[in-house]
Amino acid sequence: MKGGFVVTGTDTGCGKTWFSWLLVKALRAKGIDAVGWKPLCCGEREDAYALENANEGCLSIDEVNPVWFRTPIAPFPASELEGGHLDLDDLVNRGRILTERHRVVICEGVGGWEVPLTAKDNFSDFAHRLAWPVVMVVGNRLGALNHTFLTEQAIRGKGCKLKATVLNQVIEEQDVAGVTNRGVIEQRMSGQLIGEVMHGAEVLEEDLLSALMDRL
């Protein structure tokens, strides 16, 4: 397992940060030089601080999160409101430098796959320019199936490599949708769904970690 990987999600609040945090921690516990990277952040910076914590201090907060807009909206309107400039070439270069310095770089996305970053570019364009394999996190709740299949199509349509899909249990007690979603995803996306993150998990389960390491 070596290089950079993009963690995207079906929507905001699906558990990208939690999964990325767990993954970086699990890899570092095995002695693998893995770091979490949050190139873009809007609103509160807790996600970036969580990854900084998982990195065990080997990157500063501004290295973990080089672009921070204070307004809790999508990056493009946030940059317009705050008078900032988003240079995607610079961010792509920063990601590549990190892969030269560390064995594994986990890039956590912002919002969903098609969140606008600039007047012309979405997160999908940034991921395509990075050219890193993609892991999709699905927030397991009502509506997840539609979001999952649309996101899968969009990732593949962009020419990016979807390597694995992870179901994240965002609520403690599942309703009927939460119970049945896994079976439908496994049926429609044969071999893509490699496991689940349990609600409130503090450690990534070994079988899920092994499956990810095999895929990535």
C-alpha positions in Angstrom: 0.0 0.0 0.0 1.7 3.2 -1.2 0.7 6.5 -2.7 -2.3 8.9 -2.5 -5.9 8.0 -2.1 -9.1 10.1 -2.2 -11.9 9.6 0.3 -15.1 10.9 -1.1 -18.6 10.6 0.2 -22.2 10.4 -1.0 -23.0 13.7 0.7 -22.1 16.0 3.6 -22.1 14.2 7.0 -21.7 10.7 5.6 -18.6 10.0 7.7 -15.6 10.9 5.4 -13.7 12.4 8.3 -14.4 9.6 10.7 -13.4 7.0 8.2 -10.3 8.9 7.2 -9.3 9.3 10.9 -9.8 5.6 11.6 -7.8 4.6 8.5 -4.8 6.9 9.2 -4.7 5.7 12.8 -5.0 2.0 11.8 -2.2 2.3 9.2 0.1 4.2 11.6 -0.5 1.6 14.3 0.9 -1.0 11.8 4.0 1.2 11.4 3.0 2.6 8.0 3.9 6.2 7.4 0.3 7.3 6.6 -1.0 10.9 6.9 -4.4 12.5 6.5 -4.8 15.5 4.2 -7.8 17.9 4.1 -6.8 20.2 1.2 -10.1 22.3 1.5 -12.2 23.1 4.6 -15.2 25.4 5.0 -16.6 26.5 8.3 -15.2 25.0 11.5 -11.9 23.2 11.2 -12.6 20.2 13.4 -12.2 17.8 10.5 -8.7 19.1 9.8 -7.8 18.9 13.5 -9.0 15.3 13.7 -6.6 14.4 10.9 -3.8 16.3 12.5 -4.4 14.2 15.6 -4.4 11.0 13.6 -1.1 12.1 12.0 0.5 12.2 15.4 1.9 15.6 14.8 4.0 14.9 11.8 2.2 17.6 9.8 1.2 21.1 11.0 -2.5 22.1 10.8 -1.7 24.3 7.8 0.0 21.4 6.0 -3.0 19.2 6.8 -5.4 21.9 5.7 -3.8 24.5 3.4 -7.1 26.1 2.3 -9.5 27.2 5.0 -12.6 29.3 4.3 -14.5 30.3 7.4 -18.0 30.3 5.9 -19.7 26.9 6.2 -20.8 26.6 2.5 -19.3 25.1 -0.6 -15.7 26.3 -1.4 -16.6 28.3 -4.5 -19.2 30.6 -2.9 -17.1 30.7 0.2 -14.1 32.0 -1.7 -16.3 34.5 -3.5 -17.6 35.8 -0.2 -14.2 36.0 1.5 -12.2 37.3 -1.4 -10.0 34.3 -1.6 -8.4 32.6 -4.6 -8.4 28.8 -5.0 -5.4 27.5 -7.0 -6.1 23.9 -7.9 -2.7 23.5 -9.5 -1.1 24.5 -6.2 -3.2 22.0 -4.3 -2.4 19.2 -6.7 1.3 19.9 -6.3 1.0 19.9 -2.5 -0.6 16.5 -2.7 2.2 15.1 -4.9 4.8 16.5 -2.6 3.2 14.8 0.4 3.3 11.4 -1.5 7.0 11.9 -2.0 7.5 12.5 1.8 5.1 9.9 3.1 4.2 6.3 2.2 0.4 6.8 2.2 -1.6 10.1 1.9 -5.3 9.9 2.6 -7.0 12.9 1.0 -10.4 13.6 2.5 -12.8 15.4 0.2 -15.2 18.2 0.9 -18.9 17.7 0.8 -19.8 15.3 -2.1 -18.1 14.4 -5.4 -19.5 17.3 -7.4 -19.2 20.1 -4.9 -18.1 23.3 -6.7 -14.6 24.5 -5.9 -14.2 27.3 -8.5 -16.4 28.9 -11.1 -15.5 26.1 -13.5 -14.2 23.2 -11.4 -15.8 20.8 -9.0 -14.2 18.4 -6.5 -14.4 15.7 -9.1 -12.1 17.8 -11.4 -9.6 18.2 -8.5 -9.7 14.4 -7.9 -9.2 13.7 -11.6 -6.1 15.9 -11.7 -4.7 14.2 -8.7 -5.3 10.9 -10.5 -5.4 9.0 -7.2 -7.6 5.9 -6.6 -11.0 6.7 -4.9 -12.7 5.2 -1.8 -16.4 6.1 -1.5 -18.0 6.4 2.0 -21.7 5.8 2.1 -23.7 7.2 5.0 -26.1 4.4 5.8 -29.6 6.1 6.0 -32.7 6.6 4.0 -31.7 8.0 0.6 -28.3 6.4 0.6 -29.0 4.2 -2.4 -29.7 7.0 -4.8 -26.7 9.0 -3.6 -24.5 5.9 -3.8 -25.4 4.9 -7.4 -25.2 8.5 -8.7 -21.8 9.0 -7.1 -20.5 5.7 -8.4 -21.6 6.7 -11.9 -20.0 10.2 -11.6 -16.7 8.8 -10.3 -16.4 6.3 -13.2 -17.7 8.9 -15.7 -14.9 11.2 -14.7 -12.3 8.5 -15.5 -11.3 8.0 -11.9 -10.7 4.6 -10.3 -13.2 3.6 -7.7 -11.3 1.0 -5.7 -13.7 0.4 -2.7 -16.9 1.4 -1.1 -17.4 1.5 2.7 -20.8 1.7 4.4 -20.7 4.0 7.5 -23.3 3.5 10.2 -24.2 7.1 10.9 -26.9 6.3 13.5 -26.8 3.8 16.4 -30.1 2.0 15.7 -30.9 1.3 12.0 -34.3 1.6 10.5 -35.6 -0.6 7.6 -33.6 1.4 5.1 -30.4 1.1 7.0 -30.9 -2.7 7.4 -31.6 -3.3 3.7 -29.2 -0.8 2.0 -26.2 -3.1 2.2 -27.8 -6.0 0.4 -29.0 -3.7 -2.5 -25.6 -2.1 -2.8 -23.8 -5.5 -2.8 -26.3 -6.7 -5.5 -25.9 -3.6 -7.8 -22.2 -3.0 -7.2 -20.8 -6.5 -7.1 -17.4 -6.7 -5.3 -17.3 -3.0 -4.5 -18.7 -2.9 -1.0 -15.9 -4.2 1.2 -17.2 -3.6 4.7 -18.8 -1.4 7.3 -17.7 1.1 9.9 -19.8 0.7 13.0 -21.4 3.6 14.7 -19.0 5.3 17.1 -16.2 2.9 16.3 -12.8 4.0 17.7 -10.8 1.3 15.7 -11.0 0.2 12.1 -11.9 -3.5 12.1 -9.0 -5.7 10.9 -11.0 -7.4 8.0 -12.0 -4.0 6.6 -8.4 -2.7 6.9 -7.0 -5.8 5.2 -9.5 -5.5 2.4 -8.6 -1.8 1.9 -4.9 -2.6 1.9 -5.5 -5.3 -0.7 -7.4 -2.9 -2.9 -5.1 0.1 -2.5 
